[in-house]
Amino acid sequence: MHPWRHMPRRLGPCVDVPMTGRSVAVIGAGAAGLVTAWECRRAGHDVTVFEQSGRVGGLWVYEDRTESDPLGQAPEERIHGSLDASLRTNLPRDLMAFEGYAFDSAGGGHDAWPRYPGHARVLEYLERFAADVDLLPCIRFGRSVANVRPEGERWHVDGEAFDAVAVCNGHFSEPLVPDLPGLATFRGHALHSHNYRRPEPFQDMRVVVLGSSVSGAELAGALAKVARTVHFSGRAFPGTQPAARSRRIRRCPPVVRVLPRAVVLADGECIDAVDAILFCTGYHYRFPFLPPPLARVRSNSLWGLYRQLVSIEHPTLAFVGLPFRIVPFPFFQREARWFARLLAGEFPLPDRAERRRDHAAEIRSLRRAGVAERHFHRMEDRQFAYLDQLARQCGDARVPDWFCELWFEHKANTVARPGAFHDLPLPAWGPTVVRGGDG
């Protein structure tokens, strides 16, 4: 028998927990907002979730429509989601599950789902979680937060007072497009992956994909099935390289200039007759409802935080889920649990001067390691030490060994077969039943 099969089918609501703690406003009902609300309620806090849309799920809610500006630079018509129609998770579902709520038939998923499920399955999992832990009654749907301000020891969220605020608005909605010389003169089709839905419109085109991250590899692979050629461009490719999985994909250095129907690479090569440029270049961090001193973004990193989580000056303000290149759902949960326990007074927080020193030491360490400011929130392998640091501070358990083992196996697969790692076996596995072991 699988060692986690004894767990109950559903986590129950917090009906036996007296709400004698703090009042907490949670902004956003995506994965981070839902698990933050759950952890806060488990700690005895009274939670109100503000969600701008009419349903839970955040970025996992697929929208087929796109914005009129393909590059996504018109915020007045912002679509929150950035999913393409065929997207599958880039992590196995045993890694993605919330603690105690498996991604199988014993929890919020199904045993027969693939190990890398599609976006609709992930949304289904989140919807079941919200229902099973009885979060829906505390969510105010259709409420877009416009103004969050500190007043004395409390916070005013659109005029309503709370003891604490957890910002869980996500950071995959506002496309970041590099300022490339000549981009405005390009006569082909230029778009950000935020507004990409399917490959068919790129049939027989010569396409340049900018951004050598996981999303860039995924979309380059998808486009290679229909496009004439795909030039996959990024900092990870210092010189022209052969493709790993398709003769139609050619890896090349970063684009430094755009011409009306061509691009110029960092090594001086010019790629002619370009029909389309697809930017897989990430997203901005935006917090328009907060005053600038509390949400100081520089080089696309949020400054002034203790442990990348709470405001140094106002530690009852949390930002859950800022880091990227992480295992998001359990990462969010551990951050949320730390914050919930902090509000409950279960561990002492260092004084303001020590929090400032901690932040300065972190910045110095990142710079010594050669990390660019725009990557200060990029965790990858650092996420385990970070989460263990939070766990020691708040009395939580350390990250389990199976979790780290599975992460490194998965990461090795993404390096070996970028864009095709879904098909490679993963011998390690966690608390989720997977038919056939690695299916």
N, C-alpha and C positions, 0 to 999 in steps of 0.2 A: 504494500500500500504506500502511496505517496505520503511523505511525512507531514504534509499540510492538509490532507484530506479530512482530518478531524475538525477543521474549522467550521463554524456555523455558515449556513448558506448566505446569510446577510448580517452585516453589522446592524445592531439595533440603534434607535435614536437615543439621545441623552436624556431620557425622561426621568432617570433616577439621579441626575446631577443637579443640585440646587443652583440656580443662577444668582449666586451671591457675589460674583466677581465684578469685573469692569464692563462698561458698555463699549463695544467695539464696532466701528464701521469698517466693512470690507468692501473695497471698490473693485468690482468685477466678479463674475460668476463663471469664469473658466476654471481650469484644473487648479490653479493656484488659489483662486478665491474660494472654491468649494472646500478644499482641504484645509485652508486657513480657518474658514468658518467652523468646520468640524472640530479641529484641534482646539479652537477657542471655546467652543461649547463644552467639549470634554473637560476643559480646565475650569468650567463653571462661569464663564463669561456670557454676557447677554449680547448677541450678535445681530447686526442688521447688514444685509448684503445689498449693494446698489449695482444693478445690472442694466446697461443701456438698451440691450435688445429684449426680446420677448421670450428667451429661452436660455438654459444653461449650456455651457460647452466652450464659450469663447472662440478661440481660433479654430477649434475642431468642428465648428458649424460651417459646412460647405455652402458657398454661394456660387452659382454658375455665372452670374452676371459679373462684369468687370467695370472698372472706372473708365470714364471717357478719355482721360489722359493715361495712355498706356504706361508711362513712366511713374505714375502715381504721385505726381507733385501737386495735386489739387485737393487740399485737405477738406474743402467744403463738401465734397462728395465721397468721403472716405468709406470704403468697404472694409470691415474689420478683418475678415478672414483672408488668408493667403494660400489656400489649398488648391492644388490642381486636381482634376477629376479622378485620376488614377493613383493618387498618393497613397503609399503604404508607410507605416511607421519606419523610422530609421533605427529603431531599437527593438529587440525582442520583447514581447509583452510580459515575460516573467520579470524583466528588469523594470518595466514601466508601472507595475501595479502599486497602488497605495498599500502600505503595511496593514495586514489584516483584512484586505479586500482584494482577493486574487482576481486575476484576469482570466478566469475560467468559470465553469458552471457552478463552482462553490462560492463564487463572488459575483463580479459584475459582468463577466464575459461568458464564453462557452468553450468547452473542451475542444470542439472541432474547429474553432477559428485558427487561421494560420498563425505561425509564431510572429510574423510581422503583419499585423492586420491592417486593413484599409482604414481610411479616416472615418467612415461611417460606423465601424465597429468601436473605435475609440470614443466617438460621441455617445454611442449606446452605453458604453461602460460608465462614462461620466454621468449620464442621465440616470442610470440605475443607482449610482452612488448617491447622488443628491436625493433621490427618493428614499432609498433604503435607510439613510441616516437622518431622514426627516429634516432636510435643510430647506425644502421649498417654502414652508411658511415664513421663513425669515428673509426671503429674497424679494426685493422690490424691483419688479421687472419694469422696463421702459423708463428707468431713471438714470439719465446721464448726469454725472456729477460735474458741476461747473465751478464750485468754489469750496476749497478746504483751507481753513485758517486756524492757527492756534489762538486761544483766548484764555490767558491765565494757565491753569492746569488742565484745561479741556480743549477739545477740538470742535469747531463748527463746520459741519458738512452741509452746505447749502442751507445754513441757518439752524440746523439741528445739532444739539450738543452731544458729544461722545467723550469717553475717557481716552480712547485710543483709536488709531486709524491704521488699517493695513491696505497698502496700495498693491493691487493685484490686477492691473489693467493690461498686462502683457506688453511685449515689445516686438511684435511681428506684424505690424499694421501700417507703419509709415515708411515707405521705401527710401532707402539711402542710395542715391545715384551719384557716383563720383563725378567731379567737375572736369570732364575730359575736354581738352581743346578741340573745337570743331564739331562737337556733338550736335549743336543746333543746325548744322548744315547737312546732316545726314539725310539722304533721300529715301532710304529704305525704312524698314519697320523697326523701331526701337521700343522696347518695353522692359519693365522690371518683372521679376518672377512673381511678384504680388498679383499681377494681372495676367499670368499665364494659367490656362486651364487644361489645354490638351494640345497634342503635337500636330494634328491634321492641318491647321492653317499654314504650317511651315513645309508642306509637301514640295520636294524638289528645290528647296532654297539652299543657298550658302549662308550658314548661320554662324555667328560668333557668340559664344557663351562666356560671359565675364564672371569670374569668381570661382576659385578652385575648392570650395568647401563641399560638404555632402550634398547640398541642394544643387550646386552646379553640376556635380557628377551625375546625379539622378536625372536632371533635365537634359544634360548632354546625351545620356544614354537613350532617353525617350525620343529625343529629336533625331538621333541617328537612324531610327527606324523609318523615317519618312523624308528627311532632308537629303540633299545631294551631298553636302559635306558639313561637318560641325567642327569649328575651331574652338577648342576648350582652352580659355586663356586665364592665367592667374599667376600669383606670386609663387605658388608651389612648383611651377614649371619654369625653371630658369632658362632653359633652352628648348628648342623644338624637340618633341619626343614622340615616339610611336604610340598609338593607342593601345590600351590593354585588352580591349574587348571588341572593337569594331574598326574596320578599315575606313569607315566614314568619319571617325573622330580623330582629330589631330590635336595633341596638346601643344600649347605654345606660350611664350612669355606674356606678361601683361600688355594690354593695349595702352599706349601713351597718347595717341592722337586719332581723331576720327576725320575722315574725308567724306565727300558727298556719297561715294559708293565704295569706300575702302576703309581699312584701319591700319595704323602703323604700330608695330610692336616695339617693345623695349630694346630688342636687339637690332632694330632698324629695318626689319623685314616689313613689306607692305602686302597685306592681303587684299586683293582686288575683287570686284564684283560681289560685294557683300550685300545680301538681301535683307538680313535681319540681325539685330544685336539684342541679346537677352541678358539683362543685368541680374545676376544672382549675388548681389553685393551687400546684402544685409538690410538692416532697418535702424531707424532712429529711436532713441529713448525719448519719450515725450510725456510730460506731466502737466498739461495746460491748466489743471484745476488747482495746482499748488503755487504759492508765491515763489519767485526765482531763488531766494536765499535757501529755501528748503528743498529745491530740486535743481541743483547746480550741475548742468550737463556740460562737460568739456571733452572734446575729442571723442564724443559719443560714449562717455563713461559718466556715471553719476558719482559726484564727489561728496565728501562730508558725511560718510557713513561709517558706523562701527560694525565691523565684521561683514561689510557689504550688505547689511540687513536693516539696521535702524539708524535714524538720524542721531548724530553725535550730540547735537544741541537739544533735540526733542526726542528722546528714545521711546516715547509712546507712538511714534510714527515709524512704521515698518514698510519696507519694500520687499515683498516676497517674490523670489524668482528672477532677480536681475541677472545673475550669471547665465552664460550660454555655453554650449558644448558640454552639457551635463545630462544626467538621467532625470528628466524634469519632474515627474510626478512624485517619486519618493524624496527628491531633493526639496521640492516645495513643502512636503509634509514635515520634514525635519526642521526646516526653517520656521514653519508655522508653529510647530510644537515648542521650539525655543522661545518664540515670541509670546505664545500663550502662557508658558510657565513664568516668563519674566513678568508679565502683567499680574500673574497670580502671586508674585512675591516668593517664588520657590527657590530663587537663587539671587545673589546680589550682583548688581551691575557695577562695574568700575566707575569711579567718578568722572566728571567731564574731562578733566585734565588727562587722566589715564586713557580715556577713549580717544582723545586727540592724539596722544602719543602712539597708541596702537594703530590708528589709521595712518599716521606718518611713517611708522615702521613698515607697514604693509606696502605703501607706495615705494619706499626705498628698496625693499626686497624685490618688487616686480621690476623696477628699473634696473637694478643690478643684474637681474636675470635676462635683461634685454627685451622685456615685454613692452610693446608699444602701448601708449595710453588708450588707444581705441580697443585694445584687447585686455584691459584691466579686469573686465568681467568674464573673460574667457577662462573657464576652469579646466576642462578635460581631466587629466590625471590628478590635478590638484583638488578635485571635488571631494575625494575621500578624506584627506587630511583636514580639509575645511569642515566637513560634516562631523568628523570625530572631535574636532575642536569645539564645535557647538554642543555636541553630546556630553563631553566632559564638563562643560560649563553648566548645563541645565539638568544633568543627571539622567541623560538618555543613554541607551545602549549604543555601542559603536557600530559602524557599518559592518554587516556580516561578511564573512569570507567569501561565501558563494557569490555575493553581489559583485565584489571586486573581480573575482575570477571570471565571471561571465562578461563583465564589462571589457576586460582586456582581451578575451577571446573574440568578442564582437568587434572591438577596435582593430585587431589584427586582420579580420576579414575585410573590413572597410578599406584597409590599406592594400590588401592583396587584390581585391576586386572592387574598386570604387564604382558605384552605380549598379553592381550586380551581387553585392554581399548577401542579399536576401536568400540566395540559393545555396549558400555555403553552410555546412553543418556547424552546430555549436554544441560540443559535448557537455559543457556545464549548463546547469539550469537551476531555476529558483522556484519559489512557491506558486507555480502555475502549472496545471496539467497541460501537456502538449502531446497530442496524439502522435505516436511514432517517435517520440523523444525529441526530434529536432525539426519536426514538420512546420 
